[in-house]
Amino acid sequence: MRFTITHHHEKGWHQIRLSDTLTGTSATIIPSFGAILNSFSIQHDGEQTDVIDGFTDAADFRERMEKSFQSAKLTPYVCRIRDGRYHWQGHDHKLEKFSLDGAAIHGLIYDATFEVIEEVIHLDYAELELRHTYKGDIPGYPFPFDCYIRYRLQEDNELLLTTAIHNRSGSLIPVADGWHPYFRIGDTINDLMLAFHASDILEYDEQIIPTGNTTPNTRWSVAERIGDTSLDNGYLLDFGQPEPLCTLSDPASGISVTLHPDHSYPYLQIYTPPHRQSIALENLSAPPDAFNNGIGLVVLEPDHTKTFSTRYKIHHR
């Protein structure tokens, strides 16, 4: 078979690898550590080249996940919730999973254990589905839900990521969803070219919380060298433009990564970390503090499911 799924118990964790044996492309997922995408690599110039800035092993994950949140699944909220507080259905809630500068950040299940639900090997793809059952037992979010993540490695070095959130709480629940991958091509992002189609840039306050105002986006529609530019910005994508909606490319190697979110992820958050070895390109269903400002917020009815989807694709010459 062209596509395979293999299991590897090494480096202190259980890894599942989806592979295209014809091209050498592969994606590695870690079910028991947040179902993260820890690697997405291609064969290039006779070597395996990984475009994901992942973790080296389980110990590295435990040490650094809550510092970088590399590849984290962001659910049921994304980015920041101001002061970790929000009001919902007549009740005040205080989120206590993890906070930074007083704000609750990056959801509740970034380090959760997922179970394998299904593995599918097809002529045209290899697919893995995982599930985490959240019991509503973390202070601040007393609403049980199931999170399903489906990874599908397809032809042409393409990886489809689909998330489904199913409300098991018996009441309306607030939901925002997203991904937090750090993409790495070459030694520094300064030499990379970035382009994306966004109609507006969100105005943030000093706590990186939207003010509710936006301004027209006037940069990056044509590829620009990142150079020493520092970004921690949110953008409203323009789906009227042709795909891909975001491209990160390395002129030196000829490798590029493109992002293809569907309409469930209308926001793109971009962050350049101080080390500048990789860049976070985050597909989000809502901007920061959605539980309070309501921007992009999904209100999920009991026993209903909301699905979110994006695709990553690697190109090379």
N, C-alpha and C positions, 0 to 999 in steps of 0.2 A: 504493500500500500504506500502511496505517496505521502499521506499524512499519518502521523503516529502520535500516541500519547504515552509517555513513560513516567514512572515514579522513581524518585531518587531520595534516599534517606542519608543525608550527609550535611555537614556543617551545622549540626544541631537542630535541623528542621527537615520537614517533609516537603520536597519540591515536586511539582508536577509540570512536565515540559510538553508543550504542543510543538510539533516539528513538521516542517515541510522537507522531506528527505531529498526532493528533487533540487531545491535551491539552497538548502542549508539554513533557511530561516527558522527561528524558534522563539517561543515565548515561555517564560518560566513564572509560575504562580506559586505562592506560599499560602496554602489554605489556613493553617493554624496561626498565622501572623497577619490577620486582617485581610486575607485573600489578595495580598498585594501583587501587582505585576512587578516582579523584581528584575526581569530581563526581557528585552526584545531585541534580537540580534539577527544579523545577516552575514552571509559569506561575502567578503569584499577583499579583493587583492590577495586571495589565499588565506585570509585570516577571519576569525569570527569577530565581528564588530558589534558591540552592544550600544544602543542609543538611550538606554535607561540608566540613570544614576541610582543604582540600587544599593542594597546592603550586602556586605561580604558574607555574613553568617548570622545565626540567631543571636549571638552575643552582641554583634554590632547593631542589630535591630533594637534590642532591649536598651542599649546605651543611647541610641540616637533618634529613635522614632519621634519622641516627644520634643526633640530639638529641631528636626527638619521636616518631619511628616512626609518623607519621600514616598511617592506612589500611593499615599493613603486614600482609602475610600472614605469620602466625606458624606456622612449621613447620621442623623436626620437633619443636621444643619451644616452649613459650610462657612468657612472663614471664621468670622467673629460674631458673637452675640454680646452686645454692650453690657458690661458688668455681670455677665452670665445670667441676666434676669429677663423675664418676659411675662406677659399676662395672657392667659388663654382660657376661654370659656368660663370667665368669672373667677379664675384662680391665678394667683401669682406663683411663679416657679423660679427656682434658683438652680442653675446647672452646675454640677460639681465634678464632672469627669476630669477636665484639665483646663487650666486657665493660663493666660499670658497677659501681663500688664492689666489684670483684672477682668479681662474678657474671656468668656468661654470660647474655645476654638476647635474647629475641625471635627466636630461630631463626636459620636459615642462608640463607634465600632472599628476604628482604625487599627486596633490591636486585638480584635475579637477572633475567636476560633470559628471557622466555617467548615461545614461538612460537605463532602462531595455528593451531589445529587445524581449527576448523570455525566457520562463520557460518551461522546459520539465521534466515530471516525467515518468520514464520508469521502467519496472520490475527490471532492472539491474543498474539503476543510476538515479540521479537527476542532472539537468543541468540548468545553468543560463548563459544567454548571455547579455552583456552590450555593450554600444557604447558611445564613446565620439567623437564629431565632432570638430576638431581643425580648427579654421578659418584662421590660418596664421597671427594672430594679435599680437603675442608676438615678440618684437624686436629681430632680429637675426635669426629667422626662419619663413620666409614669405611664407611657403608652406602649404596650406591646406591639411589635411588628416583626415581619419576616423580611429579610433582605436577601434577594437572589442576585447573584452575579454570574453572568455568562460570558466567557471568553471564547471567541471563535477565530482561529488562525486560518486565513483564506489564501487563495492564490495572490500573486503579485505583492508579496510581503505586506499583507494587510491584516490588521487585528481589529476585530469588532468587539466592543465592550458594551454589554447591555446590563442595566441594573433594574430590578423590579422591587418596589416596596409595597408590601401587602399589610394593610391595617388590620390587626387582630384585637384592637383595644375596646371595641364596642362604642366608641365615640369618635367625633371628628378629631383629627390630629394634624399638627403643622409639620410640613416636610419640605426640606430643600436637600438637593443631592449634587454630588460632584466628584471630581477626581483631582489628585494633587501630584501628577508625575513631574519628575525632574528629568529633562532631556539633556543628554551629553553627547556632543560630537566634537572630537578633537580635545585639545588641552584647555582651552579657554573660550568662553562665549564671546569675548571681545572680537574674535575674528569671524564670528558667524554672521549670517544675513537673516534678518527677520522680516516677515511680511504677514499682515492679516487684514481682513475686511471687517471694520467696525464703524458703525455710523456715529456712535457717541462714546465719550469717556465719562465715567462716573466721577463726580466730585466727592472726595473723601475728606473727613475732618482729621485732626491730628491723631485720632485713635484708629484710623483706617476704617471708618464707618461712613457709609454714604450719607450725604446731607440731604439727598432727594433731588439735587440739581445735577444736570448733565450739560456738557458742552460738545459741539460737533468735533469729531475726531479728524485731525488733519494730517496725521502721520501714518507711516507703515503700510499704506495701501500698495506702495511700491517697495520692493525689498531694500532695506537699509542695513548697513553694517552696524552691529550693536555697539561696538567700540566700548567707551567707558560709561555709556548710558545706564543709569540705575532706574529700575522699574518696580513698583508695587502698586499696580493700577488695575482697575476694573473697566471693562469695555462691553458695550452692547453690540453684538455681532450683527452684520448686515447680510441676511440670508438672500437678499436680492442679487448679490454678487456671485460669480461663478466659484465653484469649489477649486481647490481647497480653501477653507476659510482662514487657515493659518499655516505658514510654512517656515520652518527653521532649516537653514542650509549652510553647508561648509564648502566654500569654493575650492579649498585646497584638496579635499578628499573626494568631492563630488557626491557626498552623501547628504540627503535631506530627509526630514520628517514632516509629514503633512497631517493636519487634524481636520476631521470631517464630522463635526457634531450635527445631530439632527435638531429640530426645533425645540426639543425638550431641554437643551442646553444653550440658551440664548446669550449667556454671559461668558466672557473670557477674562480670567484673572492672570496677570503676568507678573512674575516675581524674579528678580535677579539677586541671588544670595551673595553675601560678601566675598565668598571664595571664588566666585565667577567661573567655576568649572562646569556648571550646568545651569539650566534655566527652568523654572516652573511655568508650564503652560496649562492652565487649569480650566477645563470645561465645567461650567456651573449652571444649575437651574435657576439660581437666585444669587444676588450679591450678598455681601456681609450684612448681618443683623436683620435678616428677613423675618425672623419671629417677631420683631418689633415694628419694622417699617412696612412689612407686608409686600415688598417689591419682589415679584416672582414667586411668592410663596404658594405652595401647593397645599390646599386644604383637602385632606384625604378622608373620605367617608368610611364608616365601618365596613369591613370585609371587601373593600375595594383595593385595586392595585394601580399604581402609577409606574410607568416604564420610562427609562431614560437611556439614550444610546449615543455613542460616538465611535469613530474609527480612527486608528493611527495607521499610517502607511509609511514605509521606508522606501526611498528611491536612491539609486546609485548609478553611476556611469561605468 
